[in-house]
Amino acid sequence: MIIKPFTFANQFFSHSSAKNLIISQQNNPNFLSTLKKYTLAAYEVSLKQFVNDDRDFITAYLVNTIDFIDTWNDASIQKMSIDACDKRYLELVITILNEYCHDTVSVYL
């Protein structure tokens, strides 16, 4: 979840009972925007269990990095793969993860 957020989200939604609803709303930007905001807010709450210090700042930084990559990728002509999004995310947050997150996260880095 914390190391590969794009893979995690993709696996979660592909196995979710809401999958058909989400697919049916692909042309509804208001629904997708609301879903994204809700998902990122829930993800931020979940992240706090992994962060040692300065929880609000660090989790907001991580979530906003995910949002930035996702928004940038959506606007790009040539889309990055989920793996490429996860890789870019790690490139941008690796220092934060190593410095502020529990040792259990470091095992995966």
Secondary structure as the mmCIF struct_conf table of DSSP 4:
data_model
#
loop_
_struct_conf.conf_type_id
_struct_conf.id
_struct_conf.beg_label_comp_id
_struct_conf.beg_label_asym_id
_struct_conf.beg_label_seq_id
_struct_conf.end_label_comp_id
_struct_conf.end_label_asym_id
_struct_conf.end_label_seq_id
BEND BEND1 ILE A 3 ILE A 3
HELX_RH_AL_P HELX_RH_AL_P1 PRO A 5 SER A 14
TURN_TY1_P TURN_TY1_P1 HIS A 15 HIS A 15
BEND BEND2 SER A 16 SER A 16
TURN_TY1_P TURN_TY1_P2 SER A 17 ALA A 18
HELX_RH_AL_P HELX_RH_AL_P2 LYS A 19 SER A 24
TURN_TY1_P TURN_TY1_P3 GLN A 25 ASN A 27
HELX_RH_AL_P HELX_RH_AL_P3 PRO A 29 LEU A 47
HELX_RH_3T_P HELX_RH_3T_P1 LYS A 48 PHE A 50
STRN STRN1 VAL A 51 VAL A 51
BEND BEND3 ASP A 53 ASP A 53
HELX_RH_AL_P HELX_RH_AL_P4 ARG A 55 ALA A 75
BEND BEND4 ILE A 77 GLN A 78
HELX_LH_PP_P HELX_LH_PP_P1 LYS A 79 SER A 81
HELX_RH_AL_P HELX_RH_AL_P5 ILE A 82 TYR A 100
STRN STRN2 CYS A 101 CYS A 101
HELX_RH_AL_P HELX_RH_AL_P6 ASP A 103 SER A 106
TURN_TY1_P TURN_TY1_P4 VAL A 107 TYR A 108
#
